Amino acid sequence: MTAPLKILHTCETAMGGVGVYQKYLAGMSPEEATQIFLMPSEHAAIMEGDTRVQTYSLGKRGLTGVWNQIRAVGKAIKREAPDVVVFHSTFSLLALAATQLRRGRKNRPRLLYIAHCWAGDQYSGIKQRLVRAVEGRLSGHADLVVNISRNDLQTAKIHSYRGRHAFIENAVPDVVSAGHGDCFDADPDALNLLFVGRFDRQKGLDILVAAMEQARKQRPNLKVHLIGSAVRDGGEVELPDGVEAIGWVPRDEIDRWYRSADALVVSSRWEGLPLVIPEALRNGTPVVVSQRSGMEQLFDEGVEGLSYSLSVEALAGRLATLDRATLRAMRPACRALYESRYSMPRLYAEILRAYRDEPIEAWEPNAQRSMEHE
């Protein structure tokens, strides 16, 4: 029996989905891969004391943080001699390029890159073209680029990002303990919706709040419960009637909130594949998502969820027409979709193939055909 590969993960930020993704990968059996997680000490709490975590001081985000990561990665490679180094999120592209250029193609570990949503999706106009040019060029320094959604893979294709690109869709662990009891008041007329995430511009909370003000004029029984808080660029949002801020809840309680809700609302302006969607589905909770970043492709319309064009008016119209009986009828299909598409055994199997450089669904610029799943 061959020894498991040694994998070194590194990131410039472990906030949000980037950190949660690594925490989920940490659940892979050590018989399949020996994993080390190198991340800023400022963000390491997300790994909840995992002894495989190694840290470096990020300092200030930007060039200082990038330089600190580059130095930390170089030292970790010498110290640990990993078989594969996985770079997570946008700023890590610079550490990836530095590692590849400094060590060359020989006598170095394989280098993988996971974008967790291409940065160019955040912008428009000249700034978007500039960001796409930079990240598209830098991605070519990886031996393999892992795209976490088909939308990310499609973006890489359309804009001719360099390198060999694979598609390995996000997943989440199954429910461990759902808890007991309903999280909401026993109001038989209320339609309880859930929002989970940062109160930042990306997540579109301002759009959801404005839409709720309009929708409640027709449907005063609508309620939205907000789990999260501002983290990066979120400002103060005045909450109208029917919108309640809960704050963050312990991870071992989040499934009870999903199960209590009639639906999860995702109002994001851009995403990779937000983990809140498969988290809701594993609890049998339908999703109502904006038609951004291909999120409407993550389920079948009208079967496991609904979508809308991202605007206050479109979301208000969608919310005003939600029907509890219809949403509850979707619940078995939601759970079945999680089991077939978003479970961790599937992700573990596919990411392990990427570590081993085995065939997975992939694409290269100017390639005549894709490599398909065996």
C-alpha positions in Angstrom: 0.0 0.0 0.0 1.4 3.4 -1.0 1.9 6.1 1.6 -0.8 8.9 1.5 0.2 12.1 -0.2 1.3 15.0 1.9 -0.8 18.1 1.1 0.0 21.6 2.1 -2.9 24.1 1.9 -2.2 27.8 2.1 -4.3 31.0 1.9 -4.0 34.7 2.4 -7.4 34.8 4.0 -9.4 32.1 5.8 -12.5 34.3 6.3 -15.8 33.1 5.0 -16.1 30.2 2.6 -12.3 29.9 2.0 -11.7 28.9 5.6 -14.9 26.7 5.8 -13.9 24.9 2.6 -10.5 24.0 4.2 -12.2 22.9 7.4 -14.4 20.6 5.4 -11.3 19.2 3.5 -9.7 18.5 6.9 -12.3 15.8 7.4 -10.6 13.6 4.7 -9.2 10.4 6.1 -5.5 10.6 6.9 -5.1 7.2 5.1 -5.9 9.1 1.9 -4.0 12.3 2.4 -1.8 13.9 5.2 -2.9 17.5 5.3 -1.3 20.7 6.7 -3.1 24.0 6.7 -0.9 27.2 6.5 -3.0 30.3 7.1 -2.9 33.7 8.8 -2.8 33.5 12.6 -5.5 36.2 12.5 -8.0 33.7 10.9 -6.9 30.4 12.3 -9.8 30.2 14.8 -12.0 28.9 12.0 -10.2 25.6 12.2 -11.3 25.2 15.8 -7.9 24.1 17.2 -7.0 21.6 14.5 -3.4 20.6 15.4 -2.5 20.4 11.7 -2.8 24.2 11.3 0.4 26.2 10.9 0.2 30.0 11.0 2.0 33.1 9.8 1.3 36.7 10.7 -0.6 38.4 7.9 -0.1 41.9 9.0 -1.9 44.3 6.7 -3.7 42.9 3.7 -2.1 43.8 0.3 1.5 43.6 -0.5 2.6 43.1 3.1 0.3 40.2 3.5 1.3 38.7 0.2 5.0 38.9 1.0 4.4 37.3 4.4 2.6 34.5 2.8 5.3 34.0 0.1 7.9 33.7 2.9 5.8 31.3 5.0 5.1 29.0 2.0 8.8 28.8 1.1 9.7 27.8 4.7 6.8 25.3 4.9 7.8 23.6 1.7 11.4 23.2 2.9 10.2 22.0 6.3 7.4 19.7 5.3 8.4 18.5 1.8 4.8 18.2 0.6 3.8 16.3 -2.5 1.2 19.0 -3.4 0.7 22.6 -2.4 -2.9 24.0 -2.8 -3.2 27.8 -3.0 -6.7 29.1 -2.0 -8.3 32.4 -3.1 -7.2 35.4 -5.2 -4.2 36.9 -3.4 -2.6 33.5 -3.2 -2.0 33.6 -6.9 1.0 35.8 -6.2 2.4 33.3 -3.7 1.7 30.6 -6.3 3.6 32.4 -9.0 6.5 33.1 -6.7 6.7 29.5 -5.7 6.7 28.3 -9.3 9.2 30.8 -10.6 11.6 30.3 -7.6 11.6 26.5 -7.7 11.0 25.9 -11.4 9.2 22.9 -12.8 11.6 20.2 -11.5 12.1 19.0 -7.9 9.1 20.9 -6.5 5.7 19.8 -5.4 2.7 19.9 -7.7 0.9 23.3 -7.4 -2.9 23.5 -7.4 -5.0 26.7 -7.3 -8.6 27.1 -6.1 -10.1 30.5 -6.8 -13.3 30.2 -4.7 -14.9 32.6 -7.3 -12.9 34.5 -9.9 -12.1 38.0 -8.7 -13.1 39.5 -12.0 -16.8 38.7 -11.3 -16.8 41.5 -8.7 -16.2 44.3 -11.1 -17.2 45.8 -14.4 -15.7 47.8 -17.2 -12.0 48.5 -17.4 -11.3 47.3 -13.9 -12.9 44.0 -14.6 -10.8 43.5 -17.8 -7.7 44.4 -15.9 -8.4 41.9 -13.0 -9.3 39.2 -15.5 -6.1 39.7 -17.4 -4.0 39.5 -14.2 -5.7 36.5 -12.6 -6.0 34.7 -16.0 -2.3 35.0 -16.6 -1.2 34.1 -13.0 -3.4 31.0 -13.0 -1.1 29.5 -15.6 1.6 29.0 -13.0 -0.5 26.2 -11.4 -0.2 22.6 -12.6 -4.0 22.4 -12.1 -6.7 25.0 -11.5 -9.7 23.6 -9.6 -13.0 25.5 -10.3 -15.6 25.0 -7.6 -18.6 25.6 -9.9 -19.4 25.2 -13.6 -19.8 29.0 -13.7 -16.2 29.5 -12.6 -15.1 26.9 -15.2 -17.1 28.7 -17.9 -15.6 32.1 -16.9 -12.1 30.6 -17.3 -13.0 29.2 -20.7 -14.7 32.4 -22.0 -11.8 34.6 -21.0 -9.0 32.2 -22.0 -7.5 31.9 -18.5 -4.2 30.1 -18.7 -3.4 26.6 -17.3 -5.2 23.3 -17.1 -8.6 23.7 -15.5 -10.7 21.1 -13.7 -14.2 21.2 -12.3 -14.8 19.9 -8.7 -18.1 21.2 -7.3 -18.3 22.4 -3.7 -19.9 20.1 -1.1 -20.7 20.2 2.6 -20.7 17.5 5.4 -24.0 15.9 6.3 -26.0 17.0 9.3 -24.5 15.7 12.5 -27.0 17.0 15.0 -30.1 18.9 13.9 -31.2 19.9 17.4 -34.8 20.0 18.5 -37.6 22.5 18.2 -38.6 25.2 15.8 -36.4 28.4 15.9 -39.4 30.7 15.1 -42.5 31.8 16.9 -45.4 29.5 16.4 -47.3 31.8 14.1 -49.3 29.7 11.6 -49.6 32.5 9.2 -45.9 33.6 9.0 -43.7 32.5 6.1 -40.2 32.3 7.6 -37.2 32.9 5.4 -33.6 32.7 6.3 -30.5 34.6 5.2 -27.1 33.3 6.2 -23.8 35.1 5.5 -21.8 38.3 5.9 -23.7 41.6 5.8 -21.3 42.7 3.0 -22.0 44.2 -0.4 -21.2 40.9 -2.1 -24.1 39.2 -0.3 -26.7 41.8 -1.3 -28.4 42.2 2.0 -29.3 45.8 1.1 -31.2 44.4 -1.9 -33.0 41.9 0.3 -34.0 44.5 2.9 -35.4 46.8 0.3 -37.3 44.0 -1.4 -38.8 43.0 1.9 -40.2 46.5 2.4 -42.0 46.2 -0.9 -43.1 42.6 -0.6 -44.6 43.0 2.8 -47.0 45.6 1.4 -48.7 42.6 -0.3 -47.6 39.9 2.1 -47.4 41.2 5.7 -46.8 37.7 6.9 -43.3 37.5 5.4 -40.4 37.4 7.8 -36.7 37.2 7.1 -34.2 36.1 9.8 -30.6 37.2 9.3 -27.8 35.0 10.5 -24.4 36.7 10.3 -22.9 40.2 10.6 -20.9 42.7 8.7 -17.3 41.5 8.2 -15.6 43.4 5.3 -17.4 46.2 3.6 -20.8 46.0 5.2 -22.3 49.2 6.5 -25.2 49.8 8.8 -28.5 48.6 7.3 -31.7 49.8 8.9 -33.9 46.8 9.3 -37.7 47.2 8.6 -40.5 45.3 10.1 -40.3 41.7 9.3 -36.5 41.5 9.2 -34.7 40.3 12.3 -31.0 40.2 12.9 -30.0 37.0 14.8 -26.2 37.3 14.7 -23.9 34.4 14.1 -25.0 31.1 15.6 -22.8 28.1 16.6 -22.1 25.8 13.7 -23.7 22.9 15.6 -27.0 24.8 15.7 -27.2 26.1 12.1 -29.0 23.1 10.8 -31.9 23.7 13.2 -32.3 27.2 11.7 -32.3 25.8 8.2 -34.8 23.1 9.0 -37.1 25.7 10.7 -37.1 28.0 7.6 -39.6 27.7 4.8 -36.7 28.7 2.4 -33.2 30.2 2.3 -32.8 33.5 0.4 -29.5 34.2 -1.4 -29.3 37.7 -2.7 -25.6 37.8 -3.7 -24.2 40.0 -6.4 -21.5 37.5 -7.2 -20.4 34.1 -5.8 -18.3 31.0 -6.5 -20.6 28.3 -5.2 -21.9 29.6 -1.8 -21.8 26.8 0.8 -25.1 28.0 2.3 -26.9 26.5 -0.7 -25.9 22.9 -0.1 -26.2 23.5 3.6 -29.8 24.4 3.1 -30.4 21.4 0.8 -29.0 18.9 3.2 -31.7 20.0 5.6 -34.4 19.7 2.9 -34.8 23.5 2.7 -35.6 25.0 -0.7 -33.5 27.9 -1.9 -34.4 31.2 -3.5 -31.4 32.6 -5.3 -30.3 35.5 -7.5 -29.5 34.7 -11.1 -25.8 35.6 -10.7 -22.7 33.5 -11.0 -24.7 30.6 -12.3 -26.4 30.0 -9.0 -29.6 29.2 -10.7 -27.8 26.2 -12.3 -27.2 24.5 -8.9 -30.7 23.1 -8.8 -33.8 22.5 -11.0 -36.1 25.5 -11.1 -39.3 24.7 -9.3 -38.0 21.4 -8.0 -35.5 22.3 -5.3 -35.8 26.1 -5.4 -36.6 29.3 -7.3 -34.5 32.0 -8.9 -34.9 35.7 -9.8 -33.1 38.4 -11.7 -31.1 40.4 -9.2 -33.0 43.6 -8.5 -35.1 44.9 -5.7 -38.3 44.7 -7.8 -37.7 41.2 -9.1 -36.9 39.9 -5.6 -39.9 41.6 -4.1 -42.1 40.1 -6.7 -40.6 36.6 -6.1 -41.0 37.0 -2.3 -44.6 38.2 -2.6 -45.6 35.1 -4.5 -43.9 32.4 -2.4 -46.3 29.7 -1.4 -45.7 27.6 1.8 -47.3 24.5 0.5 -45.2 24.6 -2.7 -42.0 25.1 -0.7 -42.8 22.3 1.7 -43.5 19.9 -1.3 -39.9 20.6 -2.5 -38.3 19.4 0.7 -37.7 15.7 -0.2 -36.2 16.7 -3.6 -33.9 19.1 -1.8 -32.5 16.4 0.5 -32.2 14.0 -2.5 -30.2 16.6 -4.5 -27.8 17.1 -1.6 -27.2 13.3 -1.3 -26.6 12.9 -5.1 -24.6 16.1 -5.8 -23.3 18.0 -2.8 -22.1 15.3 -0.3 -18.5 15.1 1.0 -17.6 11.6 -0.2 -18.0 12.8 -3.8 -15.8 15.8 -3.1 -13.2 13.8 -1.3 -13.0 11.3 -4.2 -12.6 14.0 -6.8 -10.1 16.2 -4.9 -8.0 13.1 -4.2 -7.9 12.5 -8.0 -6.7 16.0 -8.5 -4.0 15.5 -5.8 -2.8 12.3 -7.6 -3.0 13.9 -11.0 -5.5 11.3 -12.2 -8.1 12.1 -15.0 -11.0 14.3 -13.9 -13.2 16.6 -15.9 -10.8 19.2 -17.2 -10.1 21.7 -19.9 -7.0 23.4 -21.3 -6.9 26.4 -23.6 -7.2 25.3 -27.3 -7.8 21.7 -26.3 -9.9 19.8 -28.8 -11.9 17.9 -26.2 -12.4 17.7 -22.5 -11.3 14.9 -20.3 -14.5 13.4 -18.9 -15.2 11.6 -15.7 -14.2 8.0 -16.0 
